[in-house]
Amino acid sequence: MYFIPYALSIKYFDPQFVATVGDEVSHLDLLTWQAFFMKNLIPVTIGNIIGGAVLVAAVYWAIFLRPAAPK
């Protein structure tokens, strides 16, 4: 959540730095805001929502809703 927007800010606001390190960093042209949202932020957010809902529901089921063992 921090490093990609930071790199995008450097890319757009300091082109001299990008020109200096451009030979060392491969695929720098693929780093865009659209790629950040579509290939990173949205899929990760959806995965966190689904994974969190499934894992939290499984833990709650295991702790509270599971039938009690007979004594």
C-alpha positions as a Python dict, from the first residue, in 0.01 Angstrom:
ca = {
    (1, 'M'): (0, 0, 0),
    (2, 'Y'): (297, 231, 29),
    (3, 'F'): (579, 130, -203),
    (4, 'I'): (390, 109, -534),
    (5, 'P'): (225, 454, -503),
    (6, 'Y'): (560, 590, -385),
    (7, 'A'): (732, 447, -693),
    (8, 'L'): (459, 588, -916),
    (9, 'S'): (503, 930, -758),
    (10, 'I'): (877, 916, -819),
    (11, 'K'): (816, 805, -1176),
    (12, 'Y'): (588, 1101, -1251),
    (13, 'F'): (751, 1375, -1042),
    (14, 'D'): (1123, 1296, -1082),
    (15, 'P'): (1190, 1192, -1443),
    (16, 'Q'): (1563, 1259, -1403),
    (17, 'F'): (1589, 987, -1138),
    (18, 'V'): (1390, 748, -1356),
    (19, 'A'): (1621, 821, -1650),
    (20, 'T'): (1922, 749, -1428),
    (21, 'V'): (1796, 413, -1296),
    (22, 'G'): (1592, 321, -1604),
    (23, 'D'): (1860, 87, -1735),
    (24, 'E'): (1882, -99, -1404),
    (25, 'V'): (1506, -153, -1355),
    (26, 'S'): (1332, -379, -1603),
    (27, 'H'): (974, -317, -1718),
    (28, 'L'): (952, 30, -1565),
    (29, 'D'): (706, 127, -1837),
    (30, 'L'): (454, -125, -1699),
    (31, 'L'): (425, 64, -1370),
    (32, 'T'): (109, 274, -1407),
    (33, 'W'): (-180, 374, -1184),
    (34, 'Q'): (-418, 163, -1392),
    (35, 'A'): (-195, -144, -1356),
    (36, 'F'): (-164, -79, -981),
    (37, 'F'): (-541, -75, -933),
    (38, 'M'): (-638, -347, -1180),
    (39, 'K'): (-354, -595, -1123),
    (40, 'N'): (-276, -535, -757),
    (41, 'L'): (-515, -340, -535),
    (42, 'I'): (-851, -477, -654),
    (43, 'P'): (-752, -849, -664),
    (44, 'V'): (-577, -826, -327),
    (45, 'T'): (-875, -651, -170),
    (46, 'I'): (-1118, -909, -307),
    (47, 'G'): (-894, -1191, -185),
    (48, 'N'): (-871, -1037, 161),
    (49, 'I'): (-1249, -999, 181),
    (50, 'I'): (-1315, -1355, 70),
    (51, 'G'): (-1033, -1508, 272),
    (52, 'G'): (-1118, -1309, 582),
    (53, 'A'): (-1486, -1396, 560),
    (54, 'V'): (-1415, -1768, 512),
    (55, 'L'): (-1147, -1792, 779),
    (56, 'V'): (-1335, -1589, 1037),
    (57, 'A'): (-1655, -1787, 970),
    (58, 'A'): (-1464, -2116, 1002),
    (59, 'V'): (-1311, -2013, 1334),
    (60, 'Y'): (-1649, -1895, 1469),
    (61, 'W'): (-1809, -2221, 1358),
    (62, 'A'): (-1534, -2423, 1521),
    (63, 'I'): (-1561, -2233, 1848),
    (64, 'F'): (-1929, -2144, 1893),
    (65, 'L'): (-2163, -2324, 1655),
    (66, 'R'): (-2020, -2675, 1652),
    (67, 'P'): (-2242, -2922, 1837),
    (68, 'A'): (-2127, -2987, 2190),
    (69, 'A'): (-1964, -3319, 2259),
    (70, 'P'): (-2180, -3557, 2468),
    (71, 'K'): (-2070, -3593, 2828),
}
